[in-house]
């Protein structure tokens, strides 16, 4: 079953469909007028169950310890408050940001609470600490991205530092088997392979392994880098798997920085401490939007911080540091059939 078909079958009500039309129309009108217009609620909301992780990935702020925000787990009361507010209008809930969501001790309860309100639930995991596979299937989770970047332990551990490939593969196999036992089409399992210089030679092996395990899809993802030193260390030799062009040892996005960003009209972020961010690329919450403990999500979505940011995006997006290294408008994933 395709994710788009499942989304349409599972979540759309007349009210949600109208909200999606409003969001798309407001974004289109904003691009036309070059002035921010916002209608309704965000069709998609990203919530961060935790910004803690069990791995030490060298290009991840959480893994390297450079994330400046407080670490912790989202409180269930604030989680339920936001779900209750968005459920009549929004269609999709993304359950991750800067951490491993399955570390949250109540993560499957989070999934069930949202799924019971017919929100399409999507999570991403390194699969190093998965709970019982049948519990995951029964939770109502609709789609699961598994980040798995190597066919051997040596290659895998070069990026997924502290990870164990055998544990991850066993977890994925168990989840595929649990879906079959329970005759469940969900969660849709998407293997995401981050293509790096040290693992690009394993791509064909990964294709074969994905078919053998029986995941629903395989995606090759380009890496986000942060410094000139990262160019030689991490970027693959095949330019197909790069989101950057490299000139004189420096790097920039292949397709430039257009004055647009659909995320600011469709997909805000609520971090684990309740503070709202304009998007997932604002990793340290530098744009001060507000706190859902003291405001509704609707108030913040239509509030002055978002309006100011949207205005900048429409006129001079390149002036925002985080936007100069953002995947908006860049094809960062190449989907493969398994």
BELSUL-V634025 format. One line per field, one symbol per residue. phi: phi as a letter, one per 40 degrees, with the letter a starting at -180 (. if undefined). A space follows every 50 residues. Layout:
BEGIN
phi=???
END
This chain:
BEGIN
phi=.cccccccccbcbdcccccccccccccccccccfbcbbbgbccbbbbbca bcacbbccbbdcccgccccdcibcccccccdcccccdcbcbbbcbaabac cccccbcccccccccccgccbbbbacgcaccdcccccccgdcabcbcaba cbdccdccbccgcbccccccccccccccdcccfbcbccbbcbbccbdcbc ccdcccdccccccgccabbcbcccbbadccdccbcccccdbbcbbbbfgb baddbgbccaacdcbbacbbcccgccbcaccccbfccccibccbbcccdc cbccccccccccdcbaccccdcccbbccgbcbbbcbcb
END
